[in-house]
Amino acid sequence: MTATPKSPSGSDVRGLTRRGLLARAIAAGATFAVGSGFVAARDAAWAVETAALKPETMAALIQMARDIYPHDRITDRFYAVAVKAHDTPEQAQMIEEGVAGLNLVAQAQGFDTYLAAGWEKDRVAMLRLIEHTPFFQAVRAGLVTGLYNQKEIWPVFGYEGESFSQGGYIERGFNDIDWL
Amino acid sequence: MADNVAKFGHDDASVVVVVGTGSGGGVLANELAQRGVKVVALEAGGRYLPEDYINDEWDSFAQLSWGDMRTTSGDWRVARDFANLPAWIVKAVGGTSIHWAGASLRFQEHEFKAASTYGPVDGANLLDWPITLAELEPYYDLAEKKLGVTRTNDLPGLPGNNNYLVLEKGAKAAGYSKVSTGHMAINSVENDDRMACQQTGFCFQGCKWGAKWSAAYTDIPRGEATGNLEVRDHSHATRIEHDQDGKVTGVRYIDRDGTEQFQRARIVAVAGNSIESPRLLLASASERFPDGLANSSGQVGRNYMRHMTGSVYAIFERPVRMWRGTTMAGIVQDEAHHDPARGFVGGYELETLALGIPFMAAFMDPGGWGREFTSALDSYENMAGLWIVGEDLPQETNRITLNRGQKDRFGLPVPNVHYDDHPNDIAMRNHAYGMGERIYRAAGATRILPTPPYPSTHNLGTNRMSENPRDGVVNKWGQSHDVPNLFVSDGSAFTTSAAENPTLTIVALAIRQAEHIAAEMEKGTL
């Protein structure tokens, strides 16, 4: 990861220096640092500013994104990009209420919040209880394009994207399978 | 575009108006123009050529697909997963011939006689076609020549990519013998002023080499070059008008500026694909034709077919990289015949298919999540895949209707697409899933994923051909039983779906129809 904190959305996060971030952060579960108007990785390797959502809510969304589509070789930064589209005035109420509902489910399971549950197994069990809600479906459906359409993660899957600019695969392995 | 492109006046009542410019309308328009007939083709979408196509799944989808609001109902899973996207088809000059994969198979003889071959099937509205394979064969010859189909006219087959090689290994090990890289309208060598396939992938997004046949850069410009064809893009047909004798007089449409226009016509041919074509006829209801134009049979919009489909993806120990090369790179045809001993009537084809990561995430298990889902995607590089395409049965209740509760941007009712799987479709799909599993197990797969149908690419049957006017909408020439100067020129005229990908048959019928219309005009009977 880069040493300079960067917004996944490319927005300006000057002032959110590593030291500044950590100084201003309060704990949000074990995973994220949350401060006034931002969520950051615990090591401040990345940060995302929030506009319409509470930072705690954004942190919950990022964790939720990973729990819905867990890819262990993809860092949280990409999940943060994937859910950033929900950080709008139009969606804020639905998302805030949805995360509040999820936290109620967490409390019924003996956790302070969804994010406070450290184990994936416990969090996924909570999500299974709300998977039919419009909130969950909006987040999941948004991830299908929000996450998987990020070209930066395609190499993790081995996917090469377009090949036209390189003349296709006619000379580059369209039939190179050697183990059949 | 050619220099001498025709311009016809809105008041020119001598023209044939063709609505839609895909494999049906685009070919009909060109074939008429070649025969000296003046044609105005109305196309709802814009003009995109190979240099415009985008090799990125979602960006291309946004560029090309028919995204206008539609609604769905019925027990098919598409209604749940893609409630407003029943069909994955194209809105552009050239229509879905930009998106198609290129598989060009002739129907089998018995498939033109589904009712008499299969006998009565509960819930199915089966009917024999009013034409036979023998009657269509000369036009299949012409269509194969036009499309440059591999393994016809001395054109070699395409080389198989990795996805095909896995299919071939497994299919042969499973005992299948009709396994090949198929009959494809993709150049295996330079042909017809178009270059050979460069194994680039992205066949569904429009071929940037022009190696795959599309009306967009063959029939359309060639028709325009005759000086007899004017294509008006961004022109959305809204209503066909008729006179007091019940003959059609022209087509109302909204032009690119949002202004309503009326183009007079001697003949109107409807080729807007099997959702928009019946929608247009239903929307053209009048005092004289209260149930919609050409609908005395009540069959307009009914018998909607979309092929029995599904996919099987399989994961292997080592990489396959299925996205490299031709999207539909090979076929197994051993199950295409009719053998009721399998527990269903009709047959199916197994054809390789590959999706990129963005579409695989959207279509592998719509609504799915969690590690069961993501662990499969994590093995994407090691995946092979095939698509199942089989005959589905016409049912009267599977139909396109006007949804008066939902309006499009012109204020017109959107089409609703209702589809319930027939038990025959389900039995066939389960059989095909089993055979797909057997193929990939035989090739050494470690995990197999049966995948539900995508939004429909093969939309058929909603203005079907029939011998008897009581049973269908058009006769064997695609001519309305009710309105002599109204024709249907797309897959909506199919009487039954057959197992094969429909484009070659749409093209063959369009060539045959053009010959008929031109001859009748010459004789003065049209």
Chai-1 contact restraints between the chains, C-beta under 6 A:
chainA,res_idxA,chainB,res_idxB,connection_type,confidence,min_distance_angstrom,max_distance_angstrom,comment,restraint_id
A,I68,B,W369,contact,1.0,0.0,6.0,A-B,restraint_1
A,Y69,B,T374,contact,1.0,0.0,6.0,A-B,restraint_2
A,P70,B,R371,contact,1.0,0.0,6.0,A-B,restraint_3
A,P70,B,T374,contact,1.0,0.0,6.0,A-B,restraint_4
A,H71,B,T374,contact,1.0,0.0,6.0,A-B,restraint_5
A,R140,B,W369,contact,1.0,0.0,6.0,A-B,restraint_6
A,V144,B,A361,contact,1.0,0.0,6.0,A-B,restraint_7
A,V144,B,A362,contact,1.0,0.0,6.0,A-B,restraint_8
A,Y148,B,I357,contact,1.0,0.0,6.0,A-B,restraint_9
A,Y148,B,P358,contact,1.0,0.0,6.0,A-B,restraint_10
A,Y148,B,A361,contact,1.0,0.0,6.0,A-B,restraint_11
A,N149,B,W58,contact,1.0,0.0,6.0,A-B,restraint_12
A,N149,B,P358,contact,1.0,0.0,6.0,A-B,restraint_13
A,W154,B,I357,contact,1.0,0.0,6.0,A-B,restraint_14
A,F157,B,I357,contact,1.0,0.0,6.0,A-B,restraint_15
A,F157,B,Y380,contact,1.0,0.0,6.0,A-B,restraint_16
A,G158,B,E381,contact,1.0,0.0,6.0,A-B,restraint_17
A,Y159,B,I357,contact,1.0,0.0,6.0,A-B,restraint_18
A,E162,B,N55,contact,1.0,0.0,6.0,A-B,restraint_19
A,S163,B,T200,contact,1.0,0.0,6.0,A-B,restraint_20
A,F164,B,N55,contact,1.0,0.0,6.0,A-B,restraint_21
A,F164,B,T200,contact,1.0,0.0,6.0,A-B,restraint_22
A,F164,B,K208,contact,1.0,0.0,6.0,A-B,restraint_23
A,G168,B,Q198,contact,1.0,0.0,6.0,A-B,restraint_24
A,G168,B,Q199,contact,1.0,0.0,6.0,A-B,restraint_25
A,G168,B,T200,contact,1.0,0.0,6.0,A-B,restraint_26
A,Y169,B,Q199,contact,1.0,0.0,6.0,A-B,restraint_27
A,Y169,B,R324,contact,1.0,0.0,6.0,A-B,restraint_28
A,Y169,B,G325,contact,1.0,0.0,6.0,A-B,restraint_29
A,I170,B,Q198,contact,1.0,0.0,6.0,A-B,restraint_30
A,I170,B,Q199,contact,1.0,0.0,6.0,A-B,restraint_31
A,F174,B,N161,contact,1.0,0.0,6.0,A-B,restraint_32
A,F174,B,Q199,contact,1.0,0.0,6.0,A-B,restraint_33
A,F174,B,R324,contact,1.0,0.0,6.0,A-B,restraint_34
A,F174,B,G325,contact,1.0,0.0,6.0,A-B,restraint_35
A,N175,B,N161,contact,1.0,0.0,6.0,A-B,restraint_36
A,N175,B,N162,contact,1.0,0.0,6.0,A-B,restraint_37
A,I177,B,N162,contact,1.0,0.0,6.0,A-B,restraint_38
A,I177,B,L165,contact,1.0,0.0,6.0,A-B,restraint_39
A,W179,B,R318,contact,1.0,0.0,6.0,A-B,restraint_40
A,L180,B,L165,contact,1.0,0.0,6.0,A-B,restraint_41
A,L180,B,K169,contact,1.0,0.0,6.0,A-B,restraint_42
